[in-house]
Amino acid sequence: MIEELIVRVFTARNAAHLEHWRTKSFATHEALSDFYDSVITALDKVVEADQGMFGLVNVESIPEMKQPKSMISLLESDLAWIGKNRKEITSNIPAIDNLIQDLEYVYISALYKLKNLS
């Protein structure tokens, strides 16, 4: 499960960075910059906590990432997936759940900026 979270976050980060270069909207440019600068730091904390509890992640098992069509729908989809799979991702460990909430905040903040400020 942690491997799929990694794929989803890396996909979102890469898509955000590419869209950041393409957009003509300053607000979108800044929102995406904030997202891709913050999301890997938040994910890193989740993965390191997971590895502390359950062992190293098998990075060879991580599948190829696909380019999304819409940043907003990608971020919304990832948030829904994280919520649906929260118990399995965290194994009901409160510290890991807190880190997942920090990761969700990065997504929610980007969605706010992209939907309301762009």
N, C-alpha and C positions, 0 to 999 in steps of 0.2 A: 504493500500500500504506500509506503514512503517513497518508493521509486516512482509511482504515478504522480504523487504530489510534486516531486522534483521535476518531472517532465512538464507538468502543467505550469509550474512557476517559471521555469526556464523558457518555455514557449511564450508565455505572457511577457516576460522581460524582453526577449528578443523582438517580439512583435511591437512592443511599446517603443523600443529604441528605433526600429525602422520607421514606424509611423511618426515619431518625434522628428525625424529628418524630413519627412514628406509634407507635414502639415503646414498650412499657411496661417493657422490660428496661433497667436502667441499664448493664449490660455491653454490650448491643447498641448502645445510644445512644452510648456512648463509643467503641466499636470503629468504628462508622460515621463518627463525627466525626473520628477519627484518619485514616480512609481518605480522606474527601472533602477534608480539609485538606492531605493529603500528595500525593495522586495527581496533581493538576494541576501542582504544582511538578516532580514527576518527569517527567511528560509534556512539560512546557515545555522541559526540558533535552534530551530526545530530539528534539523537533521543531526546536529551534534548531540542534542539531548536524546534523540532516538537512538543514536549509536552508543551513547553512554549506558542506555538501558538494555538494548537488544543486540548490540554488535554492529560491525561495519556494514554499510550499504553495499550491495553488489552493483557497482556502477556499470559492469558489463551487461547487466540485464535491462538497462534503461533504453527504451526504444527511441527511434528517430522522432524528432519534433516536426510538426506540420505548421505551416503558416496560416493563421486565422484570417477570416474575412473582415471581422469587425472587432475592434478593441473592446467596446462596451459589452457586446454579447460574449466575448471571450472571458472578460473579467466576471461578468454575472454568472456564467456557466461554471467557472472555477469556484466562485463563492458557494454556489449551490452544491457542487461536488464535495467541497471541504465540509460543509455542514452535514451532508448526508453520510459522509465517511469519518466524521470526527472521532467516534468511539474507537473505530478500528485503527485510525492513525495514531491516536494518543494512548491506546490501551488503557483508557480511564486513568491515566497518570495526570494529576492536576497541573504539575509544572509544565508538562508538554502541552496540555490544553491551553494554558496561559500563553505560551509561545505561539500556538496556532491562532489565538485571538489577536496577537500582535500582527501576525501575517494577514489575517482578515482585515484588520484596520488599514493596512497599506492598500489593499484592494478597494475597500469602501471609500477611502479618501480619494483615490484616483477616480472612482466612479462619480463621486460628488463633483469633482472638478471637471471631468469630461462631460457630464450631463448638464451641469448648471453654470459653468463658467466659460465654456468653449463656444 
